[in-house]
Amino acid sequence: MITHFQWEPLHKNLPGWKISFYFNKQAVKALYHKDGSIEWTANPPSETDETKLKSMIHDLMIFHVYE
């Protein structure tokens, strides 16, 4: 489960966002790119959790940024 999800734009007029959240009691940071790709910058998830986590992040970004 993702908790304390936060996002902020990378640049004023360019698409891309810094995201941070807690997952399995670890602080995770990443860059969310315009094409939906995610670049992990701190505490990347395990390979087994990555697919599920990317889906949850994508849903949160659609809700917070695109709606």
All heavy atoms as TSV, in Angstrom:
chain	resi	resn	atom	element	x	y	z
A	1	MET	N	N	0.834	-1.172	0.000
A	1	MET	CA	C	0.000	0.000	0.000
A	1	MET	C	C	0.891	1.252	0.000
A	1	MET	O	O	1.865	1.322	0.736
A	1	MET	CB	C	-0.898	-0.008	1.224
A	1	MET	CG	C	-1.777	1.179	1.342
A	1	MET	SD	S	-2.825	0.949	2.793
A	1	MET	CE	C	-3.678	2.461	2.782
A	2	ILE	N	N	0.531	2.217	-0.804
A	2	ILE	CA	C	1.250	3.485	-0.870
A	2	ILE	C	C	0.630	4.452	0.130
A	2	ILE	O	O	-0.582	4.589	0.194
A	2	ILE	CB	C	1.157	4.091	-2.285
A	2	ILE	CG1	C	1.936	3.231	-3.276
A	2	ILE	CG2	C	1.672	5.516	-2.301
A	2	ILE	CD1	C	1.818	3.715	-4.703
A	3	THR	N	N	1.480	5.125	0.907
A	3	THR	CA	C	0.996	6.150	1.828
A	3	THR	C	C	1.797	7.431	1.623
A	3	THR	O	O	2.913	7.399	1.110
A	3	THR	CB	C	1.116	5.702	3.296
A	3	THR	OG1	O	2.483	5.403	3.582
A	3	THR	CG2	C	0.252	4.486	3.571
A	4	HIS	N	N	1.228	8.520	2.038
A	4	HIS	CA	C	1.864	9.846	1.982
A	4	HIS	C	C	2.359	10.187	0.574
A	4	HIS	O	O	3.466	10.696	0.403
A	4	HIS	CB	C	3.012	9.945	2.992
A	4	HIS	CG	C	2.581	9.702	4.400
A	4	HIS	ND1	N	1.841	10.611	5.110
A	4	HIS	CD2	C	2.768	8.644	5.215
A	4	HIS	CE1	C	1.601	10.127	6.313
A	4	HIS	NE2	N	2.143	8.937	6.400
A	5	PHE	N	N	1.533	9.929	-0.432
A	5	PHE	CA	C	1.911	10.205	-1.821
A	5	PHE	C	C	1.958	11.709	-2.064
A	5	PHE	O	O	1.015	12.424	-1.752
A	5	PHE	CB	C	0.894	9.563	-2.771
A	5	PHE	CG	C	1.238	9.726	-4.216
A	5	PHE	CD1	C	2.183	8.908	-4.798
A	5	PHE	CD2	C	0.626	10.687	-4.991
A	5	PHE	CE1	C	2.514	9.050	-6.136
A	5	PHE	CE2	C	0.943	10.842	-6.326
A	5	PHE	CZ	C	1.888	10.012	-6.901
A	6	GLN	N	N	3.074	12.187	-2.618
A	6	GLN	CA	C	3.241	13.602	-2.946
A	6	GLN	C	C	3.828	13.719	-4.346
A	6	GLN	O	O	4.592	12.857	-4.768
A	6	GLN	CB	C	4.189	14.287	-1.964
A	6	GLN	CG	C	3.690	14.277	-0.554
A	6	GLN	CD	C	4.701	14.924	0.398
A	6	GLN	OE1	O	5.756	15.379	0.006
A	6	GLN	NE2	N	4.353	14.959	1.672
A	7	TRP	N	N	3.469	14.804	-5.031
A	7	TRP	CA	C	4.033	15.054	-6.356
A	7	TRP	C	C	4.237	16.545	-6.542
A	7	TRP	O	O	3.583	17.352	-5.894
A	7	TRP	CB	C	3.122	14.495	-7.447
A	7	TRP	CG	C	1.750	15.101	-7.442
A	7	TRP	CD1	C	0.674	14.679	-6.708
A	7	TRP	CD2	C	1.304	16.250	-8.156
A	7	TRP	NE1	N	-0.406	15.490	-6.930
A	7	TRP	CE2	C	-0.042	16.473	-7.828
A	7	TRP	CE3	C	1.913	17.117	-9.059
A	7	TRP	CZ2	C	-0.773	17.517	-8.364
A	7	TRP	CZ3	C	1.168	18.155	-9.585
A	7	TRP	CH2	C	-0.168	18.330	-9.245
A	8	GLU	N	N	5.196	16.889	-7.390
A	8	GLU	CA	C	5.423	18.284	-7.742
A	8	GLU	C	C	6.041	18.313	-9.136
A	8	GLU	O	O	6.764	17.401	-9.524
A	8	GLU	CB	C	6.321	18.991	-6.728
A	8	GLU	CG	C	7.732	18.465	-6.664
A	8	GLU	CD	C	8.574	19.213	-5.648
A	8	GLU	OE1	O	8.499	18.854	-4.467
A	8	GLU	OE2	O	9.300	20.140	-6.064
A	9	PRO	N	N	5.741	19.338	-9.912
A	9	PRO	CA	C	6.299	19.437	-11.268
A	9	PRO	C	C	7.823	19.550	-11.239
A	9	PRO	O	O	8.394	20.151	-10.334
A	9	PRO	CB	C	5.692	20.721	-11.830
A	9	PRO	CG	C	4.538	21.050	-10.947
A	9	PRO	CD	C	4.833	20.444	-9.609
A	10	LEU	N	N	8.467	18.968	-12.256
A	10	LEU	CA	C	9.913	19.106	-12.387
A	10	LEU	C	C	10.291	20.516	-12.819
A	10	LEU	O	O	11.247	21.097	-12.334
A	10	LEU	CB	C	10.449	18.124	-13.435
A	10	LEU	CG	C	10.582	16.674	-12.998
A	10	LEU	CD1	C	11.003	15.819	-14.181
A	10	LEU	CD2	C	11.597	16.544	-11.882
A	11	HIS	N	N	9.538	21.049	-13.788
A	11	HIS	CA	C	9.789	22.386	-14.325
A	11	HIS	C	C	8.449	23.084	-14.503
A	11	HIS	O	O	7.414	22.436	-14.609
A	11	HIS	CB	C	10.502	22.303	-15.678
A	11	HIS	CG	C	11.769	21.521	-15.634
A	11	HIS	ND1	N	12.926	22.017	-15.106
A	11	HIS	CD2	C	12.065	20.263	-16.041
A	11	HIS	CE1	C	13.878	21.115	-15.202
A	11	HIS	NE2	N	13.389	20.032	-15.751
A	12	LYS	N	N	8.462	24.384	-14.594
A	12	LYS	CA	C	7.208	25.133	-14.709
A	12	LYS	C	C	6.415	24.772	-15.953
A	12	LYS	O	O	5.220	24.544	-15.879
A	12	LYS	CB	C	7.482	26.635	-14.707
A	12	LYS	CG	C	7.847	27.185	-13.369
A	12	LYS	CD	C	7.969	28.680	-13.414
A	12	LYS	CE	C	8.289	29.221	-12.033
A	12	LYS	NZ	N	8.326	30.671	-12.015
A	13	ASN	N	N	7.042	24.732	-17.112
A	13	ASN	CA	C	6.307	24.551	-18.361
A	13	ASN	C	C	6.599	23.232	-19.073
A	13	ASN	O	O	6.178	23.047	-20.204
A	13	ASN	CB	C	6.613	25.713	-19.312
A	13	ASN	CG	C	6.146	27.034	-18.736
A	13	ASN	OD1	O	5.089	27.093	-18.113
A	13	ASN	ND2	N	6.918	28.073	-18.924
A	14	LEU	N	N	7.320	22.337	-18.434
A	14	LEU	CA	C	7.647	21.056	-19.052
A	14	LEU	C	C	6.980	19.925	-18.279
A	14	LEU	O	O	6.918	19.959	-17.055
A	14	LEU	CB	C	9.158	20.839	-19.070
A	14	LEU	CG	C	9.973	21.829	-19.895
A	14	LEU	CD1	C	11.454	21.576	-19.688
A	14	LEU	CD2	C	9.618	21.720	-21.367
A	15	PRO	N	N	6.484	18.922	-18.990
A	15	PRO	CA	C	5.865	17.790	-18.295
A	15	PRO	C	C	6.912	16.929	-17.590
A	15	PRO	O	O	8.043	16.819	-18.041
A	15	PRO	CB	C	5.165	17.027	-19.403
A	15	PRO	CG	C	5.878	17.411	-20.648
A	15	PRO	CD	C	6.402	18.796	-20.438
A	16	GLY	N	N	6.527	16.362	-16.502
A	16	GLY	CA	C	7.382	15.523	-15.685
A	16	GLY	C	C	7.194	15.914	-14.237
A	16	GLY	O	O	6.981	17.094	-13.930
A	17	TRP	N	N	7.243	14.951	-13.348
A	17	TRP	CA	C	6.952	15.210	-11.939
A	17	TRP	C	C	7.901	14.452	-11.040
A	17	TRP	O	O	8.320	13.334	-11.341
A	17	TRP	CB	C	5.515	14.784	-11.623
A	17	TRP	CG	C	4.509	15.523	-12.424
A	17	TRP	CD1	C	3.857	16.672	-12.058
A	17	TRP	CD2	C	4.038	15.211	-13.738
A	17	TRP	NE1	N	3.025	17.083	-13.059
A	17	TRP	CE2	C	3.104	16.200	-14.115
A	17	TRP	CE3	C	4.303	14.200	-14.646
A	17	TRP	CZ2	C	2.453	16.204	-15.324
A	17	TRP	CZ3	C	3.660	14.201	-15.871
A	17	TRP	CH2	C	2.736	15.188	-16.189
A	18	LYS	N	N	8.221	15.047	-9.903
A	18	LYS	CA	C	8.915	14.362	-8.824
A	18	LYS	C	C	7.830	13.758	-7.958
A	18	LYS	O	O	6.861	14.439	-7.603
A	18	LYS	CB	C	9.716	15.344	-7.971
A	18	LYS	CG	C	10.863	15.996	-8.661
A	18	LYS	CD	C	11.536	16.957	-7.681
A	18	LYS	CE	C	12.430	17.924	-8.385
A	18	LYS	NZ	N	13.018	18.905	-7.464
A	19	ILE	N	N	7.974	12.504	-7.617
A	19	ILE	CA	C	6.997	11.864	-6.734
A	19	ILE	C	C	7.741	11.257	-5.549
A	19	ILE	O	O	8.907	10.876	-5.659
A	19	ILE	CB	C	6.152	10.791	-7.464
A	19	ILE	CG1	C	7.034	9.705	-8.064
A	19	ILE	CG2	C	5.294	11.446	-8.537
A	19	ILE	CD1	C	6.259	8.541	-8.655
A	20	SER	N	N	7.055	11.194	-4.433
A	20	SER	CA	C	7.597	10.536	-3.250
A	20	SER	C	C	6.443	9.931	-2.466
A	20	SER	O	O	5.316	10.423	-2.506
A	20	SER	CB	C	8.392	11.520	-2.392
A	20	SER	OG	O	7.560	12.549	-1.921
A	21	PHE	N	N	6.750	8.861	-1.767
A	21	PHE	CA	C	5.725	8.141	-1.009
A	21	PHE	C	C	6.402	7.100	-0.137
A	21	PHE	O	O	7.617	6.880	-0.237
A	21	PHE	CB	C	4.712	7.474	-1.948
A	21	PHE	CG	C	5.352	6.576	-2.979
A	21	PHE	CD1	C	5.554	5.232	-2.731
A	21	PHE	CD2	C	5.757	7.092	-4.202
A	21	PHE	CE1	C	6.156	4.421	-3.670
A	21	PHE	CE2	C	6.349	6.282	-5.153
A	21	PHE	CZ	C	6.552	4.940	-4.886
A	22	TYR	N	N	5.623	6.460	0.715
A	22	TYR	CA	C	6.101	5.342	1.514
A	22	TYR	C	C	5.463	4.070	0.988
A	22	TYR	O	O	4.269	4.030	0.684
A	22	TYR	CB	C	5.751	5.528	2.992
A	22	TYR	CG	C	6.641	6.540	3.668
A	22	TYR	CD1	C	6.331	7.894	3.636
A	22	TYR	CD2	C	7.804	6.137	4.321
A	22	TYR	CE1	C	7.149	8.826	4.238
A	22	TYR	CE2	C	8.635	7.076	4.930
A	22	TYR	CZ	C	8.299	8.408	4.883
A	22	TYR	OH	O	9.115	9.329	5.479
A	23	PHE	N	N	6.285	3.027	0.884
A	23	PHE	CA	C	5.812	1.717	0.446
A	23	PHE	C	C	6.549	0.669	1.272
A	23	PHE	O	O	7.778	0.665	1.318
A	23	PHE	CB	C	6.090	1.523	-1.047
A	23	PHE	CG	C	5.598	0.214	-1.590
A	23	PHE	CD1	C	4.240	-0.010	-1.748
A	23	PHE	CD2	C	6.485	-0.788	-1.923
A	23	PHE	CE1	C	3.779	-1.214	-2.239
A	23	PHE	CE2	C	6.028	-1.993	-2.418
A	23	PHE	CZ	C	4.671	-2.210	-2.579
A	24	ASN	N	N	5.809	-0.179	1.945
A	24	ASN	CA	C	6.396	-1.187	2.846
A	24	ASN	C	C	7.352	-0.553	3.850
A	24	ASN	O	O	8.464	-1.020	4.072
A	24	ASN	CB	C	7.121	-2.282	2.052
A	24	ASN	CG	C	6.171	-3.169	1.301
A	24	ASN	OD1	O	4.979	-3.232	1.607
A	24	ASN	ND2	N	6.671	-3.854	0.303
A	25	LYS	N	N	6.917	0.548	4.436
A	25	LYS	CA	C	7.652	1.270	5.484
A	25	LYS	C	C	8.990	1.833	5.007
A	25	LYS	O	O	9.877	2.096	5.808
A	25	LYS	CB	C	7.867	0.363	6.697
A	25	LYS	CG	C	6.566	-0.098	7.327
A	25	LYS	CD	C	6.816	-0.962	8.516
A	25	LYS	CE	C	5.497	-1.456	9.096
A	25	LYS	NZ	N	5.679	-2.318	10.237
A	26	GLN	N	N	9.146	2.039	3.695
A	26	GLN	CA	C	10.348	2.655	3.148
A	26	GLN	C	C	9.973	3.881	2.337
A	26	GLN	O	O	9.005	3.849	1.568
A	26	GLN	CB	C	11.087	1.691	2.228
A	26	GLN	CG	C	11.990	0.733	2.925
A	26	GLN	CD	C	13.025	0.179	1.960
A	26	GLN	OE1	O	12.740	-0.041	0.794
A	26	GLN	NE2	N	14.219	-0.037	2.450
A	27	ALA	N	N	10.752	4.950	2.498
A	27	ALA	CA	C	10.538	6.161	1.694
A	27	ALA	C	C	11.073	5.897	0.291
A	27	ALA	O	O	12.198	5.434	0.121
A	27	ALA	CB	C	11.261	7.336	2.318
A	28	VAL	N	N	10.243	6.167	-0.707
A	28	VAL	CA	C	10.612	5.943	-2.101
A	28	VAL	C	C	10.479	7.264	-2.847
A	28	VAL	O	O	9.527	8.014	-2.628
A	28	VAL	CB	C	9.692	4.881	-2.759
A	28	VAL	CG1	C	10.065	4.657	-4.213
A	28	VAL	CG2	C	9.741	3.576	-1.983
A	29	LYS	N	N	11.442	7.549	-3.725
A	29	LYS	CA	C	11.387	8.744	-4.566
A	29	LYS	C	C	11.617	8.326	-6.013
A	29	LYS	O	O	12.362	7.382	-6.276
A	29	LYS	CB	C	12.442	9.762	-4.151
A	29	LYS	CG	C	12.190	10.347	-2.782
A	29	LYS	CD	C	13.217	11.394	-2.435
A	29	LYS	CE	C	12.923	11.952	-1.051
A	29	LYS	NZ	N	13.880	12.999	-0.683
A	30	ALA	N	N	10.965	9.072	-6.917
A	30	ALA	CA	C	11.095	8.742	-8.332
A	30	ALA	C	C	10.739	9.954	-9.187
A	30	ALA	O	O	10.207	10.941	-8.692
A	30	ALA	CB	C	10.168	7.575	-8.687
A	31	LEU	N	N	11.056	9.835	-10.458
A	31	LEU	CA	C	10.621	10.809	-11.452
A	31	LEU	C	C	9.573	10.132	-12.315
A	31	LEU	O	O	9.779	9.009	-12.786
A	31	LEU	CB	C	11.798	11.260	-12.322
A	31	LEU	CG	C	12.960	11.913	-11.588
A	31	LEU	CD1	C	14.077	12.235	-12.574
A	31	LEU	CD2	C	12.517	13.167	-10.868
A	32	TYR	N	N	8.453	10.806	-12.495
A	32	TYR	CA	C	7.371	10.293	-13.335
A	32	TYR	C	C	7.397	11.103	-14.623
A	32	TYR	O	O	7.205	12.314	-14.601
A	32	TYR	CB	C	6.027	10.453	-12.625
A	32	TYR	CG	C	4.873	9.809	-13.342
A	32	TYR	CD1	C	4.539	8.488	-13.089
A	32	TYR	CD2	C	4.113	10.516	-14.261
A	32	TYR	CE1	C	3.468	7.887	-13.732
A	32	TYR	CE2	C	3.052	9.927	-14.918
A	32	TYR	CZ	C	2.728	8.615	-14.646
A	32	TYR	OH	O	1.677	8.032	-15.291
A	33	HIS	N	N	7.687	10.445	-15.736
A	33	HIS	CA	C	7.832	11.135	-17.007
A	33	HIS	C	C	6.508	11.220	-17.762
A	33	HIS	O	O	5.571	10.470	-17.486
A	33	HIS	CB	C	8.887	10.430	-17.864
A	33	HIS	CG	C	10.242	10.435	-17.234
A	33	HIS	ND1	N	11.052	11.547	-17.217
A	33	HIS	CD2	C	10.928	9.472	-16.558
A	33	HIS	CE1	C	12.168	11.271	-16.593
A	33	HIS	NE2	N	12.129	10.009	-16.173
A	34	LYS	N	N	6.463	12.119	-18.723
A	34	LYS	CA	C	5.251	12.389	-19.518
A	34	LYS	C	C	4.685	11.117	-20.147
A	34	LYS	O	O	3.468	10.944	-20.227
A	34	LYS	CB	C	5.603	13.401	-20.604
A	34	LYS	CG	C	4.505	13.699	-21.576
A	34	LYS	CD	C	4.987	14.636	-22.652
A	34	LYS	CE	C	3.943	14.807	-23.729
A	34	LYS	NZ	N	4.412	15.671	-24.797
A	35	ASP	N	N	5.554	10.211	-20.576
A	35	ASP	CA	C	5.106	8.980	-21.241
A	35	ASP	C	C	4.658	7.895	-20.257
A	35	ASP	O	O	4.312	6.787	-20.645
A	35	ASP	CB	C	6.195	8.444	-22.162
A	35	ASP	CG	C	7.456	8.030	-21.419
A	35	ASP	OD1	O	7.512	8.160	-20.177
A	35	ASP	OD2	O	8.398	7.582	-22.095
A	36	GLY	N	N	4.682	8.213	-18.960
A	36	GLY	CA	C	4.250	7.256	-17.946
A	36	GLY	C	C	5.372	6.392	-17.401
A	36	GLY	O	O	5.144	5.586	-16.507
A	37	SER	N	N	6.579	6.565	-17.919
A	37	SER	CA	C	7.701	5.786	-17.391
A	37	SER	C	C	8.128	6.366	-16.046
A	37	SER	O	O	7.933	7.546	-15.765
A	37	SER	CB	C	8.864	5.772	-18.379
A	37	SER	OG	O	9.358	7.069	-18.579
A	38	ILE	N	N	8.691	5.504	-15.228
A	38	ILE	CA	C	9.104	5.891	-13.884
A	38	ILE	C	C	10.586	5.604	-13.723
A	38	ILE	O	O	11.056	4.511	-14.020
A	38	ILE	CB	C	8.291	5.120	-12.819
A	38	ILE	CG1	C	6.806	5.466	-12.950
A	38	ILE	CG2	C	8.804	5.427	-11.424
A	38	ILE	CD1	C	5.892	4.619	-12.109
A	39	GLU	N	N	11.303	6.616	-13.245
A	39	GLU	CA	C	12.745	6.496	-12.991
A	39	GLU	C	C	12.940	6.584	-11.482
A	39	GLU	O	O	12.713	7.627	-10.878
A	39	GLU	CB	C	13.454	7.644	-13.712
A	39	GLU	CG	C	14.934	7.669	-13.560
A	39	GLU	CD	C	15.534	8.871	-14.276
A	39	GLU	OE1	O	14.900	9.442	-15.189
A	39	GLU	OE2	O	16.647	9.253	-13.887
A	40	TRP	N	N	13.340	5.490	-10.865
A	40	TRP	CA	C	13.508	5.442	-9.417
A	40	TRP	C	C	14.754	6.222	-9.028
A	40	TRP	O	O	15.821	6.032	-9.599
A	40	TRP	CB	C	13.623	4.000	-8.938
A	40	TRP	CG	C	12.496	3.143	-9.405
A	40	TRP	CD1	C	12.552	2.170	-10.352
A	40	TRP	CD2	C	11.133	3.204	-8.985
A	40	TRP	NE1	N	11.313	1.616	-10.539
A	40	TRP	CE2	C	10.414	2.229	-9.718
A	40	TRP	CE3	C	10.442	3.979	-8.070
A	40	TRP	CZ2	C	9.057	2.022	-9.549
A	40	TRP	CZ3	C	9.083	3.767	-7.908
A	40	TRP	CH2	C	8.407	2.803	-8.632
A	41	THR	N	N	14.648	7.100	-8.038
A	41	THR	CA	C	15.798	7.890	-7.592
A	41	THR	C	C	16.229	7.544	-6.174
A	41	THR	O	O	17.353	7.839	-5.796
A	41	THR	CB	C	15.509	9.397	-7.692
A	41	THR	OG1	O	14.361	9.712	-6.915
A	41	THR	CG2	C	15.276	9.817	-9.137
A	42	ALA	N	N	15.377	6.945	-5.374
A	42	ALA	CA	C	15.733	6.529	-4.013
A	42	ALA	C	C	14.893	5.330	-3.600
A	42	ALA	O	O	13.676	5.336	-3.758
A	42	ALA	CB	C	15.526	7.669	-3.028
A	43	ASN	N	N	15.550	4.314	-3.097
A	43	ASN	CA	C	14.906	3.086	-2.609
A	43	ASN	C	C	13.978	2.442	-3.639
A	43	ASN	O	O	12.766	2.320	-3.407
A	43	ASN	CB	C	14.135	3.353	-1.315
A	43	ASN	CG	C	15.036	3.749	-0.187
A	43	ASN	OD1	O	16.140	3.253	-0.065
A	43	ASN	ND2	N	14.582	4.668	0.641
A	44	PRO	N	N	14.496	2.011	-4.773
A	44	PRO	CA	C	13.640	1.354	-5.763
A	44	PRO	C	C	13.011	0.088	-5.191
A	44	PRO	O	O	13.608	-0.576	-4.332
A	44	PRO	CB	C	14.597	1.023	-6.904
A	44	PRO	CG	C	15.949	1.035	-6.302
A	44	PRO	CD	C	15.899	1.990	-5.145
A	45	PRO	N	N	11.815	-0.245	-5.643
A	45	PRO	CA	C	11.143	-1.443	-5.132
A	45	PRO	C	C	11.790	-2.713	-5.678
A	45	PRO	O	O	12.528	-2.674	-6.667
A	45	PRO	CB	C	9.712	-1.298	-5.661
A	45	PRO	CG	C	9.875	-0.499	-6.904
A	45	PRO	CD	C	10.998	0.449	-6.635
A	46	SER	N	N	11.487	-3.816	-5.050
A	46	SER	CA	C	11.972	-5.106	-5.546
A	46	SER	C	C	11.294	-5.405	-6.885
A	46	SER	O	O	10.250	-4.842	-7.212
A	46	SER	CB	C	11.655	-6.213	-4.544
A	46	SER	OG	O	10.247	-6.390	-4.455
A	47	GLU	N	N	11.896	-6.292	-7.638
A	47	GLU	CA	C	11.326	-6.642	-8.946
A	47	GLU	C	C	9.924	-7.225	-8.804
A	47	GLU	O	O	9.077	-7.021	-9.672
A	47	GLU	CB	C	12.237	-7.626	-9.666
A	47	GLU	CG	C	13.527	-7.003	-10.151
A	47	GLU	CD	C	14.388	-7.984	-10.917
A	47	GLU	OE1	O	13.857	-8.982	-11.447
A	47	GLU	OE2	O	15.602	-7.748	-10.985
A	48	THR	N	N	9.672	-7.939	-7.721
A	48	THR	CA	C	8.348	-8.538	-7.531
A	48	THR	C	C	7.275	-7.490	-7.249
A	48	THR	O	O	6.125	-7.681	-7.608
A	48	THR	CB	C	8.363	-9.577	-6.388
A	48	THR	OG1	O	8.834	-8.943	-5.200
A	48	THR	CG2	C	9.257	-10.745	-6.721
A	49	ASP	N	N	7.651	-6.377	-6.606
A	49	ASP	CA	C	6.687	-5.320	-6.285
A	49	ASP	C	C	6.576	-4.259	-7.369
A	49	ASP	O	O	5.611	-3.502	-7.392
A	49	ASP	CB	C	7.066	-4.617	-4.976
A	49	ASP	CG	C	6.872	-5.490	-3.758
A	49	ASP	OD1	O	5.973	-6.350	-3.795
A	49	ASP	OD2	O	7.613	-5.310	-2.780
A	50	GLU	N	N	7.551	-4.175	-8.264
A	50	GLU	CA	C	7.628	-3.058	-9.202
A	50	GLU	C	C	6.414	-2.947	-10.119
A	50	GLU	O	O	5.867	-1.859	-10.293
A	50	GLU	CB	C	8.907	-3.149	-10.036
A	50	GLU	CG	C	9.120	-1.923	-10.883
A	50	GLU	CD	C	10.492	-1.899	-11.539
A	50	GLU	OE1	O	11.208	-2.911	-11.491
A	50	GLU	OE2	O	10.825	-0.854	-12.105
A	51	THR	N	N	5.953	-4.026	-10.696
A	51	THR	CA	C	4.812	-3.968	-11.617
A	51	THR	C	C	3.554	-3.479	-10.908
A	51	THR	O	O	2.855	-2.601	-11.404
A	51	THR	CB	C	4.558	-5.353	-12.248
A	51	THR	OG1	O	5.745	-5.769	-12.906
A	51	THR	CG2	C	3.412	-5.310	-13.237
A	52	LYS	N	N	3.296	-4.027	-9.732
A	52	LYS	CA	C	2.116	-3.626	-8.947
A	52	LYS	C	C	2.232	-2.157	-8.540
A	52	LYS	O	O	1.266	-1.402	-8.631
A	52	LYS	CB	C	2.002	-4.531	-7.722
A	52	LYS	CG	C	0.891	-4.169	-6.767
A	52	LYS	CD	C	0.789	-5.146	-5.613
A	52	LYS	CE	C	1.999	-5.038	-4.731
A	52	LYS	NZ	N	1.882	-5.793	-3.471
A	53	LEU	N	N	3.419	-1.759	-8.122
A	53	LEU	CA	C	3.641	-0.393	-7.673
A	53	LEU	C	C	3.482	0.605	-8.821
A	53	LEU	O	O	2.868	1.653	-8.656
A	53	LEU	CB	C	5.029	-0.274	-7.048
A	53	LEU	CG	C	5.359	1.001	-6.316
A	53	LEU	CD1	C	4.342	1.276	-5.218
A	53	LEU	CD2	C	6.750	0.914	-5.729
A	54	LYS	N	N	3.994	0.280	-10.000
A	54	LYS	CA	C	3.843	1.167	-11.156
A	54	LYS	C	C	2.375	1.382	-11.498
A	54	LYS	O	O	1.959	2.483	-11.832
A	54	LYS	CB	C	4.591	0.605	-12.364
A	54	LYS	CG	C	6.074	0.819	-12.291
A	54	LYS	CD	C	6.764	0.313	-13.542
A	54	LYS	CE	C	8.235	0.619	-13.529
A	54	LYS	NZ	N	8.919	0.164	-14.752
A	55	SER	N	N	1.580	0.343	-11.401
A	55	SER	CA	C	0.148	0.456	-11.669
A	55	SER	C	C	-0.528	1.389	-10.661
A	55	SER	O	O	-1.340	2.241	-11.036
A	55	SER	CB	C	-0.495	-0.927	-11.627
A	55	SER	OG	O	-1.874	-0.833	-11.820
A	56	MET	N	N	-0.170	1.257	-9.387
A	56	MET	CA	C	-0.751	2.121	-8.356
A	56	MET	C	C	-0.337	3.580	-8.564
A	56	MET	O	O	-1.158	4.490	-8.422
A	56	MET	CB	C	-0.337	1.651	-6.964
A	56	MET	CG	C	-0.994	0.365	-6.530
A	56	MET	SD	S	-0.681	-0.037	-4.793
A	56	MET	CE	C	0.952	-0.754	-4.895
A	57	ILE	N	N	0.929	3.804	-8.921
A	57	ILE	CA	C	1.413	5.165	-9.151
A	57	ILE	C	C	0.707	5.778	-10.348
A	57	ILE	O	O	0.291	6.940	-10.315
A	57	ILE	CB	C	2.940	5.171	-9.360
A	57	ILE	CG1	C	3.644	4.812	-8.063
A	57	ILE	CG2	C	3.417	6.524	-9.874
A	57	ILE	CD1	C	5.127	4.530	-8.224
A	58	HIS	N	N	0.556	5.009	-11.413
A	58	HIS	CA	C	-0.115	5.520	-12.601
A	58	HIS	C	C	-1.545	5.941	-12.270
A	58	HIS	O	O	-1.991	7.013	-12.675
A	58	HIS	CB	C	-0.093	4.465	-13.709
A	58	HIS	CG	C	-0.666	4.942	-14.989
A	58	HIS	ND1	N	-0.094	5.953	-15.733
A	58	HIS	CD2	C	-1.777	4.567	-15.664
A	58	HIS	CE1	C	-0.835	6.170	-16.808
A	58	HIS	NE2	N	-1.859	5.348	-16.784
A	59	ASP	N	N	-2.260	5.136	-11.503
A	59	ASP	CA	C	-3.627	5.480	-11.095
A	59	ASP	C	C	-3.651	6.768	-10.266
A	59	ASP	O	O	-4.516	7.630	-10.461
A	59	ASP	CB	C	-4.262	4.349	-10.294
A	59	ASP	CG	C	-4.587	3.133	-11.143
A	59	ASP	OD1	O	-4.592	3.243	-12.393
A	59	ASP	OD2	O	-4.819	2.055	-10.559
A	60	LEU	N	N	-2.706	6.922	-9.350
A	60	LEU	CA	C	-2.646	8.135	-8.535
A	60	LEU	C	C	-2.332	9.363	-9.379
A	60	LEU	O	O	-2.899	10.438	-9.165
A	60	LEU	CB	C	-1.599	7.986	-7.428
A	60	LEU	CG	C	-2.004	7.084	-6.279
A	60	LEU	CD1	C	-0.791	6.731	-5.430
A	60	LEU	CD2	C	-3.077	7.759	-5.433
A	61	MET	N	N	-1.439	9.232	-10.344
A	61	MET	CA	C	-1.093	10.365	-11.197
A	61	MET	C	C	-2.278	10.769	-12.073
A	61	MET	O	O	-2.518	11.962	-12.271
A	61	MET	CB	C	0.129	10.040	-12.054
A	61	MET	CG	C	1.414	9.939	-11.255
A	61	MET	SD	S	1.849	11.428	-10.347
A	61	MET	CE	C	2.352	12.497	-11.681
A	62	ILE	N	N	-3.005	9.818	-12.571
A	62	ILE	CA	C	-4.203	10.147	-13.357
A	62	ILE	C	C	-5.180	10.924	-12.496
A	62	ILE	O	O	-5.737	11.934	-12.922
A	62	ILE	CB	C	-4.857	8.876	-13.930
A	62	ILE	CG1	C	-3.989	8.305	-15.039
A	62	ILE	CG2	C	-6.264	9.161	-14.437
A	62	ILE	CD1	C	-4.451	6.948	-15.552
A	63	PHE	N	N	-5.373	10.490	-11.272
A	63	PHE	CA	C	-6.312	11.156	-10.377
A	63	PHE	C	C	-5.840	12.568	-10.005
A	63	PHE	O	O	-6.609	13.523	-10.048
A	63	PHE	CB	C	-6.494	10.323	-9.112
A	63	PHE	CG	C	-7.405	10.952	-8.103
A	63	PHE	CD1	C	-8.781	10.934	-8.287
A	63	PHE	CD2	C	-6.899	11.575	-6.977
A	63	PHE	CE1	C	-9.634	11.517	-7.363
A	63	PHE	CE2	C	-7.734	12.160	-6.043
A	63	PHE	CZ	C	-9.102	12.132	-6.245
A	64	HIS	N	N	-4.564	12.721	-9.644
A	64	HIS	CA	C	-4.074	14.005	-9.133
A	64	HIS	C	C	-3.675	14.996	-10.217
A	64	HIS	O	O	-3.868	16.197	-10.047
A	64	HIS	CB	C	-2.872	13.782	-8.214
A	64	HIS	CG	C	-3.230	13.191	-6.895
A	64	HIS	ND1	N	-3.962	13.853	-5.953
A	64	HIS	CD2	C	-2.968	11.972	-6.360
A	64	HIS	CE1	C	-4.141	13.088	-4.899
A	64	HIS	NE2	N	-3.557	11.940	-5.115
A	65	VAL	N	N	-3.106	14.538	-11.302
A	65	VAL	CA	C	-2.542	15.445	-12.297
A	65	VAL	C	C	-3.454	15.619	-13.507
A	65	VAL	O	O	-3.679	16.728	-13.977
A	65	VAL	CB	C	-1.146	14.958	-12.757
A	65	VAL	CG1	C	-0.591	15.831	-13.854
A	65	VAL	CG2	C	-0.196	14.924	-11.572
A	66	TYR	N	N	-3.981	14.542	-14.011
A	66	TYR	CA	C	-4.683	14.597	-15.279
A	66	TYR	C	C	-6.183	14.870	-15.156
A	66	TYR	O	O	-6.853	15.111	-16.134
A	66	TYR	CB	C	-4.457	13.317	-16.086
A	66	TYR	CG	C	-3.013	13.176	-16.516
A	66	TYR	CD1	C	-2.185	12.215	-15.947
A	66	TYR	CD2	C	-2.465	14.016	-17.469
A	66	TYR	CE1	C	-0.874	12.090	-16.341
A	66	TYR	CE2	C	-1.159	13.904	-17.864
A	66	TYR	CZ	C	-0.370	12.927	-17.302
A	66	TYR	OH	O	0.934	12.810	-17.689
A	67	GLU	N	N	-6.750	14.810	-13.970
A	67	GLU	CA	C	-8.185	15.064	-13.833
A	67	GLU	C	C	-8.456	16.436	-13.288
A	67	GLU	O	O	-7.764	17.082	-12.663
A	67	GLU	CB	C	-8.813	13.997	-12.948
A	67	GLU	CG	C	-8.725	12.655	-13.582
A	67	GLU	CD	C	-10.027	11.891	-13.522
A	67	GLU	OE1	O	-10.959	12.306	-12.839
A	67	GLU	OE2	O	-10.097	10.897	-14.201
